[in-house]
Amino acid sequence: MRRMPGIVPWLAALGAAASLAACAQSPREEATLTLATWNAEWLIEPEAFDELARVCIGRGGRAGGRQRAIPCDLVPDRRWTGTDFDRLRGFAATVPADVFALQEVDGPAPAARVFPGWASCFTARRHVQNVGFVVRPGIPYRCNADYRELGLPEDDVRWGADLTLYPGTPRELRLLAVHLKSGCNRDPLTEDSDNCRTLQRQVPVLEAWIDARATEGARFVVLGDFNRRFDREFAPGRDRHGRIVALWPEIDDGDPPGADLLDPAEGVADEACRRQDPVRPPIDHILLGATLGREVVPGSYRMWPYPRDGARWPDHCIRTVSLDLQPRER
């Protein structure tokens, strides 16, 4: 068959244009990745909050993990209005993070009002307090199965949200977002209280996830609201009877190899989160496995205090750390 004049150059130009288009649509591969954690304090859309307020749970009652309900003492002070959502969205936009681990969020809908256009992965608990991630557009990710085991057998505590970034590439890293049991942030976990006993039972479940990632040789991060002050904990993590007394020494035991953890907040001076708050050590943490810990950008860990403007803000601040993901000799 006779070749038409000019057809080969035309096809070559078309192929070049297609290649350029593919490059333009390829995922971002910036040199750094900034991770954030944020407990957004009962972040529920106003319409959903109003519906729940009509059948709220009275004093002494408690919503279980399978119940979609709020305590009556949240009404009306903890209701986020449309104006509040606008303010939260504006503040979040000032934080140069690529991935946020979120706690106390009623799923993807309220998260989308604060992070419009971002992808999300949230636990599927029926309860209004869920844990999840939002991911900046252009970053490849995979939502993994919820880490339901953190809810314990009675399924009454928050699950973990499990996310993989850059799946199937040399940059791949695994993230677990957590919101552990509250009410035992400084006492030994052997304290005679339901809250401490529950948190104590969550510790080996959390450690099992960490140990599994270390055994795989994965680069990993655990971040979120641990409801635990690490400055009040000292090694060893167990007492002479083998009972877990402290969270941080127990999960940072280096067994198996690769399970050593880095806390980038160590040695960083804290400040008040809101105008009315005292300065106090954090219960929100970003913990990195040893391999990934070597990629922390020095001095990048920080807390983001809210404006001292008298407006309502969540009772936890955003905390961030940056990782240098440039290929290098190992």
C-alpha positions as CSV (number, residue, x, y, z in Angstrom):
1,M,0.0,0.0,0.0
2,R,1.3,3.4,-0.9
3,R,2.2,5.6,2.0
4,M,0.5,9.0,1.9
5,P,2.9,12.0,2.0
6,G,3.2,13.6,5.4
7,I,1.4,10.8,7.3
8,V,4.5,9.7,9.3
9,P,5.4,13.2,10.6
10,W,1.7,13.8,11.5
11,L,1.6,10.5,13.5
12,A,4.9,11.4,15.2
13,A,3.5,14.8,16.2
14,L,0.3,13.2,17.5
15,G,2.4,10.7,19.5
16,A,4.5,13.5,21.0
17,A,1.3,15.5,21.9
18,A,-0.2,12.4,23.6
19,S,3.0,11.9,25.6
20,L,3.0,15.5,26.8
21,A,-0.7,15.1,27.8
22,A,0.1,12.0,29.8
23,C,2.9,13.8,31.6
24,A,0.6,16.7,32.4
25,Q,-1.9,14.3,34.0
26,S,0.7,12.2,35.9
27,P,0.6,12.3,39.7
28,R,2.7,14.9,41.5
29,E,6.1,13.8,42.7
30,E,7.3,16.7,44.7
31,A,10.5,16.5,46.8
32,T,8.7,16.7,50.2
33,L,5.5,15.3,51.7
34,T,3.9,17.0,54.7
35,L,1.7,15.0,57.0
36,A,-0.7,16.5,59.5
37,T,-3.0,15.4,62.3
38,W,-6.1,17.3,63.4
39,N,-8.8,16.4,65.9
40,A,-11.6,18.7,64.6
41,E,-13.9,18.3,67.7
42,W,-17.3,16.8,66.8
43,L,-17.2,18.0,63.2
44,I,-20.8,17.4,62.1
45,E,-22.7,19.3,59.4
46,P,-25.2,21.7,61.0
47,E,-28.2,19.9,59.4
48,A,-27.1,16.5,60.7
49,F,-26.3,18.0,64.1
50,D,-29.8,19.4,64.4
51,E,-31.4,16.1,63.5
52,L,-29.3,14.3,66.2
53,A,-30.0,17.0,68.8
54,R,-33.7,16.1,68.7
55,V,-33.0,12.6,70.0
56,C,-29.8,13.3,72.0
57,I,-28.6,11.1,74.9
58,G,-29.1,12.5,78.4
59,R,-26.7,12.8,81.3
60,G,-25.2,9.5,82.2
61,G,-25.9,7.9,78.9
62,R,-23.3,7.1,76.2
63,A,-23.5,6.4,72.5
64,G,-21.9,3.1,71.6
65,G,-19.9,2.3,68.5
66,R,-23.0,1.2,66.5
67,Q,-25.2,4.1,67.6
68,R,-25.5,7.3,65.7
69,A,-26.2,9.8,68.5
70,I,-24.7,12.7,70.4
71,P,-24.8,13.6,74.1
72,C,-27.3,16.3,75.0
73,D,-24.6,18.4,76.7
74,L,-23.2,19.1,73.2
75,V,-26.3,21.1,72.4
76,P,-26.1,23.9,71.3
77,D,-22.5,24.9,72.1
78,R,-20.8,22.3,70.0
79,R,-22.8,22.9,66.8
80,W,-20.6,24.1,63.9
81,T,-22.5,26.6,61.7
82,G,-21.9,27.2,58.0
83,T,-19.9,30.3,59.0
84,D,-17.7,28.1,61.3
85,F,-17.1,25.7,58.4
86,D,-16.0,28.6,56.3
87,R,-13.6,29.7,59.0
88,L,-12.2,26.2,59.4
89,R,-11.7,25.8,55.7
90,G,-9.8,29.1,55.5
91,F,-7.5,28.2,58.4
92,A,-6.8,24.7,57.0
93,A,-5.9,26.2,53.7
94,T,-3.0,28.1,55.4
95,V,-1.4,24.8,56.6
96,P,0.8,23.5,53.8
97,A,0.1,19.8,54.4
98,D,-0.5,17.2,51.7
99,V,-2.3,14.6,53.9
100,F,-4.4,15.2,57.0
101,A,-5.3,12.5,59.5
102,L,-8.6,13.6,61.0
103,Q,-10.4,12.6,64.2
104,E,-13.9,13.3,65.5
105,V,-15.3,13.8,62.0
106,D,-18.8,12.6,60.9
107,G,-17.4,11.1,57.7
108,P,-16.6,12.4,54.2
109,A,-19.4,15.1,54.0
110,P,-18.2,17.5,56.7
111,A,-14.6,16.8,55.7
112,A,-15.3,17.9,52.1
113,R,-16.7,21.3,53.4
114,V,-13.3,22.0,55.0
115,F,-11.2,20.3,52.3
116,P,-13.1,20.8,49.0
117,G,-11.8,18.8,46.2
118,W,-9.6,16.5,48.3
119,A,-9.9,12.7,48.3
120,S,-10.9,11.0,51.6
121,C,-10.8,7.7,53.4
122,F,-12.9,7.4,56.5
123,T,-13.8,4.6,58.8
124,A,-17.3,3.2,58.4
125,R,-18.4,3.3,62.0
126,R,-22.1,4.3,62.4
127,H,-21.1,6.5,65.3
128,V,-20.7,10.2,64.4
129,Q,-17.0,10.3,65.6
130,N,-15.0,8.7,62.8
131,V,-11.3,8.7,62.0
132,G,-9.9,9.2,58.5
133,F,-7.7,10.9,56.0
134,V,-8.0,13.6,53.4
135,V,-5.4,13.6,50.6
136,R,-4.5,16.6,48.4
137,P,-5.4,16.1,44.7
138,G,-2.6,14.6,42.6
139,I,-1.2,12.3,45.2
140,P,-1.7,8.6,44.5
141,Y,-3.3,6.7,47.4
142,R,-5.3,3.6,48.3
143,C,-7.8,3.3,51.1
144,N,-7.2,0.0,53.0
145,A,-9.6,-1.9,55.1
146,D,-10.5,-0.2,58.4
147,Y,-8.4,-1.4,61.4
148,R,-11.5,-2.4,63.3
149,E,-9.5,-4.3,65.9
150,L,-8.8,-1.0,67.7
151,G,-12.6,-1.0,68.5
152,L,-11.9,-4.1,70.7
153,P,-14.2,-7.1,70.7
154,E,-17.2,-5.2,72.0
155,D,-16.7,-2.7,69.1
156,D,-17.2,0.3,71.4
157,V,-14.1,2.3,70.7
158,R,-13.0,4.1,67.5
159,W,-11.4,2.1,64.7
160,G,-8.2,3.0,62.9
161,A,-8.1,4.4,59.4
162,D,-5.5,2.7,57.2
163,L,-4.1,4.4,54.0
164,T,-1.3,3.7,51.5
165,L,0.3,6.6,49.7
166,Y,2.1,6.1,46.4
167,P,1.1,2.4,46.2
168,G,3.3,0.1,44.1
169,T,6.1,2.7,43.8
170,P,9.5,3.1,45.6
171,R,7.8,6.0,47.5
172,E,5.1,3.8,49.0
173,L,4.3,4.4,52.7
174,R,1.6,3.2,55.0
175,L,-0.3,5.4,57.4
176,L,-2.6,4.5,60.3
177,A,-4.8,7.3,61.8
178,V,-6.0,6.6,65.4
179,H,-8.1,8.2,68.1
180,L,-7.5,6.1,71.2
181,K,-9.6,6.0,74.4
182,S,-9.8,9.2,76.3
183,G,-9.8,9.8,80.0
184,C,-6.4,8.3,80.9
185,N,-3.9,10.7,79.5
186,R,-1.4,10.6,82.4
187,D,-2.2,7.8,84.9
188,P,-0.5,4.4,84.7
189,L,-2.6,2.1,82.5
190,T,-3.0,-0.2,85.4
191,E,-5.1,2.5,87.2
192,D,-8.4,1.2,88.4
193,S,-10.7,3.0,85.9
194,D,-12.7,1.9,82.9
195,N,-10.9,4.4,80.7
196,C,-7.4,3.3,81.6
197,R,-8.4,-0.4,81.3
198,T,-9.8,0.3,77.8
199,L,-6.7,2.1,76.6
200,Q,-4.5,-0.6,78.1
201,R,-6.3,-3.1,76.0
202,Q,-5.9,-1.0,72.8
203,V,-2.1,-0.8,73.2
204,P,-1.3,-4.4,72.1
205,V,-3.7,-4.0,69.2
206,L,-1.9,-0.9,68.1
207,E,1.5,-2.5,68.6
208,A,0.4,-5.5,66.4
209,W,-0.2,-3.1,63.4
210,I,3.2,-1.5,64.0
211,D,5.0,-4.9,64.3
212,A,3.3,-6.2,61.1
213,R,4.5,-3.2,59.1
214,A,8.0,-3.5,60.6
215,T,8.1,-7.2,59.7
216,E,7.1,-6.4,56.1
217,G,9.9,-3.8,55.9
218,A,7.3,-1.1,55.1
219,R,7.8,2.6,55.7
220,F,5.0,3.6,58.0
221,V,3.5,6.3,60.2
222,V,1.0,6.2,63.1
223,L,-0.6,9.5,63.8
224,G,-3.6,11.0,65.4
225,D,-5.1,11.6,68.9
226,F,-3.5,9.1,71.2
227,N,-5.1,10.7,74.3
228,R,-1.8,10.1,76.0
229,R,0.9,12.4,77.4
230,F,4.2,10.7,76.5
231,D,6.1,13.1,78.9
232,R,4.4,11.3,81.8
233,E,5.6,7.8,80.6
234,F,8.8,6.1,81.5
235,A,10.3,2.8,80.4
236,P,9.8,-0.1,80.9
237,G,6.3,-0.3,79.4
238,R,5.3,-3.2,81.6
239,D,5.4,-3.8,85.4
240,R,7.0,-6.9,87.1
241,H,3.7,-8.8,86.6
242,G,3.8,-8.2,82.8
243,R,1.0,-5.7,82.8
244,I,1.2,-2.8,80.4
245,V,1.6,0.4,82.3
246,A,2.8,2.9,79.6
247,L,1.8,3.2,75.9
248,W,4.9,4.9,74.4
249,P,7.6,2.6,75.8
250,E,5.5,-0.5,75.0
251,I,5.0,0.3,71.3
252,D,8.6,1.7,70.9
253,D,10.3,-1.4,71.9
254,G,12.3,-2.2,68.7
255,D,10.9,-5.7,68.5
256,P,10.8,-6.9,65.8
257,P,13.7,-5.0,64.1
258,G,12.3,-1.9,62.4
259,A,9.7,-1.3,65.0
260,D,11.8,1.5,66.6
261,L,9.7,4.7,66.4
262,L,10.7,8.4,66.0
263,D,8.7,11.1,67.7
264,P,9.6,14.3,65.8
265,A,8.0,16.4,68.6
266,E,10.6,15.4,71.1
267,G,12.5,18.4,72.3
268,V,10.2,20.9,70.5
269,A,8.7,23.5,72.8
270,D,4.9,23.7,72.8
271,E,2.6,26.6,73.0
272,A,-1.0,27.3,73.7
273,C,-3.4,26.0,71.0
274,R,-6.2,28.6,71.6
275,R,-6.2,31.9,73.3
276,Q,-7.9,30.5,76.4
277,D,-5.7,27.4,76.7
278,P,-2.7,26.8,79.0
279,V,0.5,25.6,77.5
280,R,0.5,21.8,77.9
281,P,2.3,18.8,76.4
282,P,0.5,17.2,73.5
283,I,-1.7,14.1,73.4
284,D,-1.7,14.2,69.5
285,H,1.3,12.6,68.0
286,I,3.0,11.8,64.7
287,L,5.1,8.6,65.1
288,L,7.3,7.4,62.3
289,G,8.9,4.0,61.8
290,A,12.7,4.0,61.9
291,T,13.2,3.8,58.2
292,L,10.9,6.7,57.4
293,G,12.2,8.6,60.4
294,R,15.5,9.1,58.6
295,E,13.6,11.1,56.0
296,V,12.2,13.7,58.3
297,V,13.1,17.3,57.2
298,P,15.1,18.7,60.2
299,G,13.1,21.3,62.1
300,S,9.9,20.7,60.2
301,Y,7.7,19.6,63.0
302,R,5.4,22.3,64.3
303,M,2.0,23.0,65.9
304,W,-0.4,25.5,64.3
305,P,-2.1,27.7,66.9
306,Y,-5.4,29.3,66.0
307,P,-5.8,33.1,65.6
308,R,-6.3,34.9,68.9
309,D,-9.6,36.4,67.6
310,G,-12.1,35.1,70.0
311,A,-13.8,32.9,67.5
312,R,-14.6,29.3,68.2
313,W,-11.9,26.8,67.3
314,P,-11.5,23.1,67.9
315,D,-9.8,22.1,71.2
316,H,-6.9,20.4,69.4
317,C,-4.4,22.1,67.1
318,I,-3.1,20.9,63.8
319,R,0.4,19.3,64.0
320,T,2.6,18.7,61.0
321,V,5.9,17.2,59.9
322,S,7.6,17.1,56.5
323,L,9.4,14.2,54.8
324,D,12.1,14.4,52.2
325,L,11.2,11.8,49.6
326,Q,14.0,12.5,47.1
327,P,15.8,9.3,46.0
328,R,19.2,8.9,47.6
329,E,21.9,6.4,48.3
330,R,20.9,4.2,51.3
